[in-house]
Amino acid sequence: MGKKFTVHVLRNLLLLNQNRFNQFLESIDGINPKTLSVRLREMEKDGLITRKIYPETPPRVEYAITEKGLALSPIIMQMAEFSMKYCSNDVFKDGKPRTLKQVFGTKVMEPLSHKSFKNPK
């Protein structure tokens, strides 16, 4: 969890519903393909995400949050909220603070729970 970009990937899975390598690569500032690949493998090994390979040409790979990863959602949400409120100069070009609802819409306000979790395996 403490390695650079791990929280960014979890945030994007949880809040932005991203699940593809290129989506992460395009939306996480400063990450390169090698680092992203390493982080995804580490997160998979740690049981935070799963990786599914589809037998297509070209191959398609999607990542999904696990129950263990989902348990981190309240922490990720609070970190995002804190950053948007107290570090807005670093987060937004205009430097104006925002709420989670303003940035991600009303769906983010619904609490994530283990009851709504569906195992992707």
N, C-alpha and C positions, 0 to 999 in steps of 0.2 A: 504493500500500500504506500510505502514511503518513497518509492522511486518516482522520478520525474515523469509526468504525463499519465500515470496510472489513474489518478483521480479524474483527469480530463476525459479519459476513455469511459470510465464509469459514469461520469456526468452525462456524456453524450448518449450512452446506452439508455440511461434512466430518463433523462429530460428531453432529449431530442429524437429518441427512437431510432438512432443510427445503429446499423448492424453490419456494415460492410467496411472493409479495409480502406478503400478510397474515400469513403465518407469521413472516417476519422482523420485520414491524412490531409484532406482538404480543409477540415474545420478546426484542427488543433494547430495553433500557431507555433512554429519552431520545431515541430516534430519531423523527423525524416523517416523514410520507409524502413530502414534497418532497426531503428529504435522502436518504432511502432510494432514491428514484427516481434521483437524481443519482449516488449511489454505484454502484448496479447498472449504470447506463449506462457509467460510467467503468470498472468492472471488465470489462464486456463489450468495450469499446474496447481495454482493455489485454490482452485475450485470456485472462483468468482464469476467465471464465464464459461460457456461451452462453445465449441466450434463445430459447425456442420458444413461438410463439403457436399455439394450437389454434383451428380455425375452428368455434367453438361460440357459442351465445348463452346467457348472457353469455360474452364471450371469456375464455379461460383462458390464462394465461402461466405457464410454468415455467422455472426457471433450473437449469443443470447446471454442474458443475465441469469445466474443461477439463484436458488433460494438464499444461499450464503451471500452472494453479491447484493441481492435485493435487501438483505438485512442492513446494508450500509446506506440505504436510500435516505433515512432521516438525517444522517450525518452529512451526506453529499448535499442535500437540500439546504441544510443550515449553513454549510460552507459557501454555497452559491449565494444565498441570501445575504450573508455577511459581506462577501466580496462586492456584491452589487450596491450595498448600502454604504460601506465604510471604505472601500477601495475603488470607488467609481471612476476616479481619474485613470486607474490602470485598466479598468474593464471596458469602459465606454469612451469612444472618441470625443464626445461632447462633455464627458466628465460628470454628467448628471446622474444622481442615484436613481435606481429603479427597483421595483419589487419583482418577485418571481412571477406574479400574475401578469405584470406589464410585459415582461420579456417572453414568457412561455405560454401565456394564455391561461384560461380557467382550468384546463385539464391537469395542470401541475398542482392545483390546489387540492385535488383529490388525493387523500393519503394512500400511499402504496402499502399493501398489506400482503402477508404471506397467504392469506385466504384467496387472493386474486391471482396468486402465482401459478403458472402452468409450467411444468417441467418440460423443457424443449427436447429432451431425449426421446 
